[in-house]
Amino acid sequence: MKFTAVFAAIAAFAVTQVSANASIVRQYNALGATDQGALHSCLDNYRWDNWDGQDCGGRGWFKGSHNYKNPLNCYDACAGLLVQAINQGASDVECDDFEGSARCWMGFH
């Protein structure tokens, strides 16, 4: 029960961290069952790690950018949206964030 409360608090915090310039550009919920707990854990652990191309939680994770200055800003902008997508059962999702003409993207499939 404590774990559920802690997880809910973390998810609520992540949702508040969504950038006004970030958005989900692709989300599919029908490409197989997902382990939501594992995906949340992957997302939490990936903030600091270089995880482009890594498999975690049964999905392949990706991130990239074009003229985007700080990868942590991309994570911070998209993490809340990815939490929402995971909670909705997403099995394939991409979030993009824009800073002027710079763009970053991250997600899993």
OpenMM code with the backbone's topology and positions (N, CA, C; nanometers):
from openmm import Vec3, app, unit

residues = "MET LYS PHE THR ALA VAL PHE ALA ALA ILE ALA ALA PHE ALA VAL THR GLN VAL SER ALA ASN ALA SER ILE VAL ARG GLN TYR ASN ALA LEU GLY ALA THR ASP GLN GLY ALA LEU HIS SER CYS LEU ASP ASN TYR ARG TRP ASP ASN TRP ASP GLY GLN ASP CYS GLY GLY ARG GLY TRP PHE LYS GLY SER HIS ASN TYR LYS ASN PRO LEU ASN CYS TYR ASP ALA CYS ALA GLY LEU LEU VAL GLN ALA ILE ASN GLN GLY ALA SER ASP VAL GLU CYS ASP ASP PHE GLU GLY SER ALA ARG CYS TRP MET GLY PHE HIS".split()
positions = [
    Vec3(0.0823, -0.1187, 0.0000),
    Vec3(0.0000, 0.0000, 0.0000),
    Vec3(0.0870, 0.1254, 0.0000),
    Vec3(0.1961, 0.1226, 0.0776),
    Vec3(0.2857, 0.2388, 0.0793),
    Vec3(0.3466, 0.2613, -0.0584),
    Vec3(0.3842, 0.1505, -0.1266),
    Vec3(0.4429, 0.1613, -0.2596),
    Vec3(0.3470, 0.2316, -0.3549),
    Vec3(0.2198, 0.1962, -0.3493),
    Vec3(0.1195, 0.2572, -0.4369),
    Vec3(0.1092, 0.4067, -0.4107),
    Vec3(0.1105, 0.4458, -0.2837),
    Vec3(0.1017, 0.5879, -0.2488),
    Vec3(0.2246, 0.6635, -0.2968),
    Vec3(0.3424, 0.6037, -0.2794),
    Vec3(0.4661, 0.6681, -0.3235),
    Vec3(0.4666, 0.6802, -0.4755),
    Vec3(0.4279, 0.5733, -0.5442),
    Vec3(0.4244, 0.5766, -0.6895),
    Vec3(0.3262, 0.6828, -0.7386),
    Vec3(0.2100, 0.6906, -0.6771),
    Vec3(0.1097, 0.7906, -0.7170),
    Vec3(0.1647, 0.9319, -0.6982),
    Vec3(0.2386, 0.9532, -0.5901),
    Vec3(0.2966, 1.0853, -0.5651),
    Vec3(0.4016, 1.1191, -0.6702),
    Vec3(0.4851, 1.0217, -0.7061),
    Vec3(0.5870, 1.0446, -0.8088),
    Vec3(0.5211, 1.0729, -0.9431),
    Vec3(0.4184, 0.9958, -0.9765),
    Vec3(0.3479, 1.0169, -1.1032),
    Vec3(0.2832, 1.1546, -1.1070),
    Vec3(0.2238, 1.1955, -0.9959),
    Vec3(0.1603, 1.3275, -0.9907),
    Vec3(0.2645, 1.4377, -1.0085),
    Vec3(0.3828, 1.4207, -0.9470),
    Vec3(0.4895, 1.5187, -0.9623),
    Vec3(0.5340, 1.5246, -1.1083),
    Vec3(0.5512, 1.4073, -1.1708),
    Vec3(0.5960, 1.4029, -1.3102),
    Vec3(0.4970, 1.4731, -1.4014),
    Vec3(0.3690, 1.4565, -1.3757),
    Vec3(0.2671, 1.5206, -1.4584),
    Vec3(0.2777, 1.6717, -1.4494),
    Vec3(0.3165, 1.7239, -1.3329),
    Vec3(0.3283, 1.8683, -1.3166),
    Vec3(0.4514, 1.9227, -1.3883),
    Vec3(0.5416, 1.8335, -1.4308),
    Vec3(0.6656, 1.8765, -1.4929),
    Vec3(0.6582, 1.8811, -1.6454),
    Vec3(0.5409, 1.8732, -1.7003),
    Vec3(0.5248, 1.8709, -1.8458),
    Vec3(0.5484, 2.0107, -1.9028),
    Vec3(0.6290, 2.0179, -2.0070),
    Vec3(0.6569, 2.1444, -2.0745),
    Vec3(0.5382, 2.1849, -2.1605),
    Vec3(0.5170, 2.3148, -2.1724),
    Vec3(0.4101, 2.3641, -2.2586),
    Vec3(0.4401, 2.3349, -2.4049),
    Vec3(0.5678, 2.3085, -2.4379),
    Vec3(0.6063, 2.2826, -2.5760),
    Vec3(0.6168, 2.1336, -2.6082),
    Vec3(0.5937, 2.0481, -2.5102),
    Vec3(0.6046, 1.9037, -2.5309),
    Vec3(0.4674, 1.8459, -2.5635),
    Vec3(0.4690, 1.7415, -2.6459),
    Vec3(0.3433, 1.6754, -2.6780),
    Vec3(0.3695, 1.5313, -2.7216),
    Vec3(0.2682, 1.4489, -2.7034),
    Vec3(0.2731, 1.3121, -2.7538),
    Vec3(0.2395, 1.3184, -2.9021),
    Vec3(0.3281, 1.2682, -2.9854),
    Vec3(0.3035, 1.2714, -3.1293),
    Vec3(0.2607, 1.1350, -3.1827),
    Vec3(0.2789, 1.0307, -3.1013),
    Vec3(0.2350, 0.8969, -3.1411),
    Vec3(0.2087, 0.8158, -3.0150),
    Vec3(0.0946, 0.7497, -3.0092),
    Vec3(0.0653, 0.6604, -2.8981),
    Vec3(-0.0255, 0.5478, -2.9461),
    Vec3(0.0206, 0.4255, -2.9280),
    Vec3(-0.0581, 0.3062, -2.9593),
    Vec3(-0.0719, 0.2242, -2.8315),
    Vec3(-0.1928, 0.1835, -2.8034),
    Vec3(-0.2183, 0.1055, -2.6826),
    Vec3(-0.2523, -0.0395, -2.7151),
    Vec3(-0.2413, -0.0797, -2.8400),
    Vec3(-0.2920, -0.2119, -2.8787),
    Vec3(-0.1847, -0.3044, -2.9343),
    Vec3(-0.0603, -0.2789, -2.9057),
    Vec3(0.0466, -0.3612, -2.9627),
    Vec3(0.1007, -0.4614, -2.8611),
    Vec3(0.0170, -0.5141, -2.7769),
    Vec3(0.0597, -0.6134, -2.6782),
    Vec3(0.0532, -0.5596, -2.5376),
    Vec3(0.0437, -0.6510, -2.4447),
    Vec3(0.0354, -0.6138, -2.3032),
    Vec3(0.1671, -0.5501, -2.2581),
    Vec3(0.1571, -0.4582, -2.1660),
    Vec3(0.2764, -0.3930, -2.1120),
    Vec3(0.2822, -0.4133, -1.9612),
    Vec3(0.4026, -0.4131, -1.9098),
    Vec3(0.4258, -0.4177, -1.7659),
    Vec3(0.4431, -0.2724, -1.7206),
    Vec3(0.3336, -0.2113, -1.6779),
    Vec3(0.3369, -0.0687, -1.6445),
    Vec3(0.4367, -0.0376, -1.5341),
    Vec3(0.4451, -0.1226, -1.4329),
    Vec3(0.5411, -0.0998, -1.3243),
    Vec3(0.6837, -0.0972, -1.3751),
    Vec3(0.7174, -0.1910, -1.4643),
    Vec3(0.8524, -0.1953, -1.5201),
    Vec3(0.8794, -0.0726, -1.6063),
    Vec3(0.7806, -0.0320, -1.6863),
    Vec3(0.8002, 0.0864, -1.7711),
    Vec3(0.8190, 0.2125, -1.6872),
    Vec3(0.7437, 0.2254, -1.5792),
    Vec3(0.7635, 0.3405, -1.4902),
    Vec3(0.9032, 0.3380, -1.4305),
    Vec3(0.9491, 0.2215, -1.3889),
    Vec3(1.0830, 0.2081, -1.3326),
    Vec3(1.1887, 0.2438, -1.4366),
    Vec3(1.1711, 0.1969, -1.5592),
    Vec3(1.2645, 0.2311, -1.6672),
    Vec3(1.2725, 0.3823, -1.6837),
    Vec3(1.1569, 0.4450, -1.6933),
    Vec3(1.1526, 0.5896, -1.7143),
    Vec3(1.2221, 0.6637, -1.6007),
    Vec3(1.1956, 0.6234, -1.4771),
    Vec3(1.2599, 0.6879, -1.3620),
    Vec3(1.4117, 0.6732, -1.3676),
    Vec3(1.4588, 0.5546, -1.4038),
    Vec3(1.6033, 0.5295, -1.4062),
    Vec3(1.6726, 0.5944, -1.5249),
    Vec3(1.5995, 0.6205, -1.6308),
    Vec3(1.6601, 0.6727, -1.7523),
    Vec3(1.6859, 0.8229, -1.7493),
    Vec3(1.6426, 0.8923, -1.6486),
    Vec3(1.6659, 1.0374, -1.6477),
    Vec3(1.8153, 1.0696, -1.6586),
    Vec3(1.8966, 0.9944, -1.5887),
    Vec3(2.0391, 1.0250, -1.5822),
    Vec3(2.1231, 0.9389, -1.6752),
    Vec3(2.0673, 0.8316, -1.7282),
    Vec3(2.1460, 0.7378, -1.8077),
    Vec3(2.1327, 0.7643, -1.9572),
    Vec3(2.2341, 0.7232, -2.0321),
    Vec3(2.2260, 0.7252, -2.1770),
    Vec3(2.1567, 0.5968, -2.2190),
    Vec3(2.0329, 0.6065, -2.2589),
    Vec3(1.9523, 0.4869, -2.2811),
    Vec3(1.8988, 0.4734, -2.4218),
    Vec3(1.9427, 0.5560, -2.5138),
    Vec3(1.8940, 0.5435, -2.6507),
    Vec3(1.9283, 0.4045, -2.7042),
    Vec3(1.8284, 0.3348, -2.7544),
    Vec3(1.8488, 0.2021, -2.8095),
    Vec3(1.8465, 0.0890, -2.7082),
    Vec3(1.8204, 0.1176, -2.5819),
    Vec3(1.8178, 0.0152, -2.4784),
    Vec3(1.6804, -0.0499, -2.4693),
    Vec3(1.6795, -0.1767, -2.4283),
    Vec3(1.5555, -0.2473, -2.3987),
    Vec3(1.5332, -0.2456, -2.2485),
    Vec3(1.4112, -0.2160, -2.2082),
    Vec3(1.3753, -0.2156, -2.0661),
    Vec3(1.2245, -0.2308, -2.0571),
    Vec3(1.1797, -0.3107, -1.9630),
    Vec3(1.0361, -0.3290, -1.9447),
    Vec3(0.9686, -0.3943, -2.0640),
    Vec3(1.0455, -0.4689, -2.1418),
    Vec3(0.9889, -0.5351, -2.2581),
    Vec3(0.9724, -0.4459, -2.3801),
    Vec3(1.0278, -0.3252, -2.3756),
    Vec3(1.0163, -0.2306, -2.4874),
    Vec3(1.1529, -0.1722, -2.5213),
    Vec3(1.1674, -0.1307, -2.6469),
    Vec3(1.2886, -0.0613, -2.6900),
    Vec3(1.2698, 0.0884, -2.6696),
    Vec3(1.3623, 0.1521, -2.5998),
    Vec3(1.3545, 0.2951, -2.5692),
    Vec3(1.4423, 0.3728, -2.6652),
    Vec3(1.4014, 0.4942, -2.6967),
    Vec3(1.4779, 0.5778, -2.7876),
    Vec3(1.4724, 0.7225, -2.7430),
    Vec3(1.5718, 0.7978, -2.7845),
    Vec3(1.5726, 0.9432, -2.7661),
    Vec3(1.6662, 1.0019, -2.8695),
    Vec3(1.6413, 1.1253, -2.9036),
    Vec3(1.7261, 1.1933, -2.9994),
    Vec3(1.6934, 1.3411, -3.0012),
    Vec3(1.7725, 1.4150, -3.0776),
    Vec3(1.7476, 1.5590, -3.0827),
    Vec3(1.8085, 1.6192, -3.2086),
    Vec3(1.7632, 1.7378, -3.2375),
    Vec3(1.8182, 1.8193, -3.3456),
    Vec3(1.8338, 1.9609, -3.2905),
    Vec3(1.9575, 2.0037, -3.2725),
    Vec3(1.9904, 2.1368, -3.2185),
    Vec3(1.9358, 2.1610, -3.0781),
    Vec3(1.9068, 2.0559, -3.0051),
    Vec3(1.8522, 2.0683, -2.8695),
    Vec3(1.9694, 2.0699, -2.7736),
    Vec3(1.9727, 2.1657, -2.6814),
    Vec3(2.0929, 2.1871, -2.6011),
    Vec3(2.1099, 2.0927, -2.4833),
    Vec3(2.0029, 2.0563, -2.4157),
    Vec3(2.0183, 1.9811, -2.2919),
    Vec3(1.9247, 1.8600, -2.2890),
    Vec3(1.9803, 1.7376, -2.2937),
    Vec3(1.8951, 1.6193, -2.2928),
    Vec3(1.8104, 1.6056, -2.1659),
    Vec3(1.8577, 1.6581, -2.0534),
    Vec3(1.7774, 1.6522, -1.9308),
    Vec3(1.6527, 1.7381, -1.9443),
    Vec3(1.6620, 1.8487, -2.0163),
    Vec3(1.5428, 1.9308, -2.0401),
    Vec3(1.4393, 1.8524, -2.1197),
    Vec3(1.4854, 1.7736, -2.2145),
    Vec3(1.3942, 1.6916, -2.2941),
    Vec3(1.3244, 1.5908, -2.2024),
    Vec3(1.4026, 1.5244, -2.1188),
    Vec3(1.3432, 1.4286, -2.0254),
    Vec3(1.2404, 1.4983, -1.9366),
    Vec3(1.2796, 1.6120, -1.8795),
    Vec3(1.1890, 1.6828, -1.7887),
    Vec3(1.0613, 1.7276, -1.8603),
    Vec3(1.0735, 1.7652, -1.9861),
    Vec3(0.9562, 1.8106, -2.0614),
    Vec3(0.8620, 1.6959, -2.0941),
    Vec3(0.9169, 1.5779, -2.1204),
    Vec3(0.8348, 1.4667, -2.1700),
    Vec3(0.7980, 1.3624, -2.0643),
    Vec3(0.8678, 1.3575, -1.9537),
    Vec3(0.8464, 1.2495, -1.8566),
    Vec3(0.7016, 1.2412, -1.8100),
    Vec3(0.6410, 1.3536, -1.7787),
    Vec3(0.5017, 1.3518, -1.7319),
    Vec3(0.4056, 1.2985, -1.8365),
    Vec3(0.4297, 1.3342, -1.9623),
    Vec3(0.3449, 1.2832, -2.0704),
    Vec3(0.3654, 1.1336, -2.0896),
    Vec3(0.4888, 1.0875, -2.0758),
    Vec3(0.5148, 0.9446, -2.0882),
    Vec3(0.4517, 0.8673, -1.9720),
    Vec3(0.4537, 0.9243, -1.8521),
    Vec3(0.3861, 0.8616, -1.7373),
    Vec3(0.2377, 0.8448, -1.7688),
    Vec3(0.1751, 0.9486, -1.8214),
    Vec3(0.0334, 0.9400, -1.8566),
    Vec3(0.0091, 0.8320, -1.9614),
    Vec3(0.0952, 0.8250, -2.0618),
    Vec3(0.0799, 0.7250, -2.1676),
    Vec3(0.0964, 0.5831, -2.1117),
    Vec3(0.1946, 0.5640, -2.0244),
    Vec3(0.2146, 0.4331, -1.9619),
    Vec3(0.0901, 0.3950, -1.8826),
    Vec3(0.0365, 0.4899, -1.8073),
    Vec3(-0.0833, 0.4628, -1.7271),
    Vec3(-0.2039, 0.4258, -1.8141),
    Vec3(-0.2039, 0.4750, -1.9379),
    Vec3(-0.3128, 0.4448, -2.0315),
    Vec3(-0.2894, 0.3139, -2.1062),
    Vec3(-0.1774, 0.2472, -2.0785),
    Vec3(-0.1490, 0.1189, -2.1409),
    Vec3(-0.0712, 0.1272, -2.2706),
    Vec3(-0.0003, 0.2364, -2.2928),
    Vec3(0.0746, 0.2534, -2.4172),
    Vec3(0.1788, 0.1434, -2.4346),
    Vec3(0.1858, 0.0929, -2.5567),
    Vec3(0.2892, -0.0037, -2.5905),
    Vec3(0.3881, 0.0557, -2.6919),
    Vec3(0.3559, 0.1724, -2.7443),
    Vec3(0.4394, 0.2429, -2.8415),
    Vec3(0.4044, 0.3906, -2.8293),
    Vec3(0.5009, 0.4725, -2.7890),
    Vec3(0.4707, 0.6138, -2.7658),
    Vec3(0.5941, 0.6989, -2.7955),
    Vec3(0.5702, 0.8184, -2.8484),
    Vec3(0.6772, 0.9157, -2.8706),
    Vec3(0.6313, 1.0522, -2.8236),
    Vec3(0.7192, 1.1190, -2.7495),
    Vec3(0.6972, 1.2569, -2.7069),
    Vec3(0.8020, 1.3442, -2.7744),
    Vec3(0.7600, 1.4577, -2.8260),
    Vec3(0.8510, 1.5568, -2.8841),
    Vec3(0.8431, 1.6845, -2.8020),
    Vec3(0.9568, 1.7516, -2.7900),
    Vec3(0.9602, 1.8821, -2.7247),
    Vec3(1.0342, 1.9779, -2.8166),
    Vec3(0.9864, 2.1009, -2.8209),
    Vec3(1.0468, 2.2034, -2.9051),
    Vec3(1.0925, 2.3210, -2.8202),
    Vec3(1.2129, 2.3692, -2.8487),
    Vec3(1.2649, 2.4936, -2.7908),
    Vec3(1.3061, 2.5794, -2.9096),
    Vec3(1.2171, 2.6668, -2.9513),
    Vec3(1.2419, 2.7435, -3.0732),
    Vec3(1.2450, 2.6486, -3.1914),
    Vec3(1.3551, 2.6503, -3.2673),
    Vec3(1.3667, 2.5593, -3.3817),
    Vec3(1.4309, 2.4257, -3.3435),
    Vec3(1.4741, 2.4126, -3.2196),
    Vec3(1.5345, 2.2879, -3.1727),
    Vec3(1.4245, 2.1887, -3.1354),
    Vec3(1.4543, 2.0595, -3.1575),
    Vec3(1.3561, 1.9549, -3.1291),
    Vec3(1.4253, 1.8368, -3.0629),
    Vec3(1.3561, 1.7753, -2.9676),
    Vec3(1.4017, 1.6487, -2.9125),
    Vec3(1.2845, 1.5524, -2.9118),
    Vec3(1.3138, 1.4246, -2.9048),
    Vec3(1.2092, 1.3225, -2.9006),
    Vec3(1.2554, 1.2082, -2.8116),
    Vec3(1.1609, 1.1415, -2.7507),
    Vec3(1.1919, 1.0258, -2.6666),
    Vec3(1.0677, 0.9405, -2.6529),
    Vec3(1.0873, 0.8132, -2.6218),
    Vec3(0.9752, 0.7239, -2.6028),
    Vec3(1.0194, 0.5790, -2.6078),
    Vec3(0.9227, 0.4913, -2.6359),
    Vec3(0.9518, 0.3479, -2.6451),
    Vec3(0.8565, 0.2830, -2.7441),
    Vec3(0.8957, 0.1651, -2.7899),
    Vec3(0.8120, 0.0887, -2.8838),
    Vec3(0.8320, -0.0595, -2.8607),
] * unit.nanometer
topology = app.Topology()
chain = topology.addChain("A")
for resn in residues:
    res = topology.addResidue(resn, chain)
    for name in ("N", "CA", "C"):
        topology.addAtom(name, app.Element.getBySymbol(name[0]), res)
